[in-house]
């Protein structure tokens, strides 16, 4: 073996930052880092075995995504979302996804979009039937990601990437039983994903927008109706 081949491979700084970012994002979304948890650059750098540079880059990205909250001269922390925060997240989603629906129907992409959404709906239904609520939740969020991507607007997708991350934070706080209830109460015929996709296919803009709003109203009601919490959704755990 030559001296050159024996030298350790040095990963670029960007790779370290990406690895840290993905791990921290996943830990926040799945509740490993519960709401209210404070993070230290020094402790994280030690834990990951990297310098503070990649840690700082990852933290700043997660603050931009809404998955961390930073205050001057204080540690960053995982946000504790209030009921007002949840309502505001879905207000933003309503605006973004309504714009996507209008764009899809106006640009004659309705049939193509329906086919992709329908595949997602079928997969979500299968996951629900199997009682796999974690997978069902992922298909739930994927439905809306497909919807916004189908608009073809890079700016809508960029804005959506932030609010969908915050939505994951909301839903990550649900227990298994609450996740099951979350899916059940959002699935009557007039508001579920299938109905929304069929209305898009039919070119019924007003109907699709109304179904989307009702869908989100139900989501907000579920996420803000947890017993004993007047001001905030409790941390995951």
C-alpha positions in Angstrom: 0.0 0.0 0.0 1.5 3.4 -1.0 1.7 6.2 1.5 -0.8 8.1 -0.5 -3.4 5.3 -0.3 -2.8 5.0 3.5 -3.7 8.6 4.2 -7.2 9.0 5.8 -9.8 10.5 3.5 -10.8 14.0 4.6 -14.4 14.7 4.2 -15.3 18.2 3.0 -16.7 20.6 5.6 -20.0 20.7 3.7 -20.4 16.9 4.1 -20.0 17.3 7.9 -22.5 20.1 8.0 -25.0 18.1 5.9 -24.6 15.0 8.1 -25.1 17.1 11.3 -28.1 18.8 9.7 -29.9 15.6 8.7 -29.3 14.0 12.1 -30.5 17.0 14.1 -33.5 17.5 11.9 -34.5 13.9 12.3 -34.0 14.0 16.1 -36.2 17.1 16.4 -39.0 15.7 14.2 -39.2 12.3 15.8 -39.0 13.8 19.3 -35.6 12.6 20.4 -34.9 16.2 21.0 -38.1 17.3 22.8 -39.7 20.7 22.6 -37.9 23.1 24.9 -34.6 21.2 24.7 -31.6 23.7 24.7 -28.7 22.9 22.4 -25.0 23.9 22.9 -22.6 24.2 20.0 -19.8 22.9 22.2 -21.7 19.9 23.4 -23.0 19.0 19.9 -19.5 19.4 18.4 -18.2 16.9 21.0 -21.0 14.5 20.4 -20.6 14.5 16.7 -16.8 14.6 16.8 -16.6 17.6 14.5 -15.5 21.3 14.9 -18.1 23.9 15.8 -18.2 25.2 12.2 -20.5 22.5 10.8 -22.6 22.6 13.9 -23.1 26.3 13.6 -24.1 25.9 9.9 -26.6 23.2 10.7 -28.1 25.2 13.5 -28.5 28.3 11.4 -30.3 26.2 8.7 -32.6 24.6 11.2 -33.5 28.1 12.6 -34.4 29.1 9.1 -36.6 26.0 8.8 -38.4 26.9 12.0 -37.1 23.7 13.7 -34.9 25.6 16.1 -35.3 28.9 17.8 -32.4 31.2 18.7 -32.2 34.3 20.9 -29.3 36.7 21.3 -26.7 35.5 23.9 -28.7 32.4 24.7 -28.6 28.8 23.6 -30.8 27.8 20.7 -33.7 25.5 21.6 -36.3 23.3 20.0 -39.5 25.4 19.8 -42.5 24.8 22.1 -45.3 25.5 19.6 -48.3 27.4 21.0 -51.8 27.0 19.6 -51.3 30.3 17.9 -48.1 29.0 16.3 -50.0 25.9 15.0 -52.9 28.0 13.6 -50.3 30.4 11.9 -48.5 27.4 10.3 -51.7 26.2 8.8 -52.7 29.7 7.7 -49.5 29.9 5.7 -50.0 26.4 4.3 -53.6 27.3 3.3 -52.3 30.3 1.3 -49.4 28.3 -0.3 -51.4 25.2 -1.2 -54.4 27.2 -2.4 -52.1 29.0 -4.8 -50.7 25.6 -6.0 -54.2 24.3 -6.6 -55.1 27.3 -8.7 -51.9 27.1 -10.7 -52.3 23.4 -11.4 -55.9 23.7 -12.7 -55.1 26.9 -14.7 -52.1 25.3 -16.4 -54.0 22.1 -17.5 -51.9 19.9 -15.2 -54.9 18.6 -13.3 -55.1 15.1 -14.8 -51.3 14.5 -14.5 -51.3 15.8 -11.0 -54.3 13.6 -10.0 -52.6 10.5 -11.1 -49.6 11.2 -8.9 -51.8 12.2 -6.0 -54.0 9.2 -6.4 -51.0 6.8 -6.1 -50.2 8.6 -2.8 -53.7 8.4 -1.5 -53.9 4.6 -2.2 -50.6 4.1 -0.4 -51.8 6.2 2.6 -55.0 4.2 2.7 -53.0 1.0 2.8 -50.8 2.2 5.6 -53.9 3.3 7.6 -55.6 -0.1 7.0 -52.5 -1.7 8.4 -52.4 0.5 11.4 -49.0 1.9 10.5 -49.7 5.5 11.6 -46.1 6.7 11.2 -46.0 5.7 7.6 -49.5 7.1 7.0 -48.3 10.4 8.4 -45.4 10.4 6.0 -47.8 9.8 3.1 -50.1 12.6 4.5 -47.2 15.1 4.3 -46.0 13.7 1.0 -49.5 14.4 -0.6 -49.1 18.1 0.1 -45.5 18.1 -1.1 -46.6 16.6 -4.4 -49.3 19.1 -4.6 -47.0 22.1 -4.3 -44.3 20.6 -6.5 -47.0 20.1 -9.3 -47.5 23.9 -9.4 -44.0 24.2 -11.0 -43.3 27.3 -8.8 -39.9 27.2 -7.3 -40.8 30.0 -4.9 -43.9 28.3 -3.6 -41.8 25.1 -3.1 -39.1 27.1 -1.3 -41.6 28.7 1.1 -43.5 25.4 1.5 -40.3 23.6 2.6 -40.2 25.7 5.7 -43.8 25.3 6.8 -43.8 21.6 6.1 -40.8 21.2 8.4 -42.8 23.1 11.1 -45.8 20.9 10.4 -43.6 17.8 11.0 -42.7 19.4 14.4 -46.4 19.7 15.2 -47.2 16.2 14.2 -44.1 14.8 15.9 -45.7 15.7 19.2 -48.6 13.4 18.6 -48.8 10.1 20.5 -49.7 7.0 18.5 -53.3 7.2 19.7 -53.5 10.8 18.8 -52.0 10.1 15.4 -54.6 7.5 14.8 -57.4 10.0 15.8 -55.7 12.7 13.6 -56.1 10.6 10.5 -59.6 9.4 11.3 -61.1 12.8 11.9 -59.5 14.2 8.8 -60.9 11.5 6.5 -64.6 12.0 5.9 -65.4 11.9 2.1 -65.8 15.7 1.8 -62.4 16.6 3.1 -59.9 13.8 2.6 -57.0 13.7 0.2 -59.0 11.6 -2.3 -61.7 14.2 -2.5 -59.2 17.0 -2.9 -57.4 15.2 -5.7 -60.7 14.3 -7.5 -61.8 17.9 -7.4 -58.5 19.0 -8.9 -58.9 16.4 -11.6 -62.3 17.7 -12.4 -61.0 21.3 -12.6 -63.3 22.4 -9.7 -61.1 25.2 -8.3 -63.7 26.4 -5.8 -64.5 22.9 -4.6 -60.8 21.9 -4.2 -60.0 25.1 -2.3 -63.0 24.6 0.0 -62.0 21.0 0.7 -58.4 22.0 1.3 -59.5 24.7 3.9 -61.7 22.2 5.7 -58.9 19.6 5.7 -56.6 22.1 7.4 -59.3 23.4 9.8 -59.7 19.8 11.0 -56.0 19.5 11.4 -55.7 22.6 13.5 -58.6 21.5 15.6 -56.9 18.1 16.3 -53.5 19.6 17.0 -54.8 22.3 19.4 -57.4 20.3 21.3 -55.1 18.3 23.5 -56.4 18.1 27.1 -54.8 20.3 29.7 -52.8 22.5 27.3 -54.3 26.0 27.0 -51.3 27.7 25.5 -49.0 25.1 23.9 -48.7 21.8 22.3 -46.8 19.5 24.7 -43.4 18.3 23.9 -42.8 15.0 22.1 -41.6 12.1 24.2 
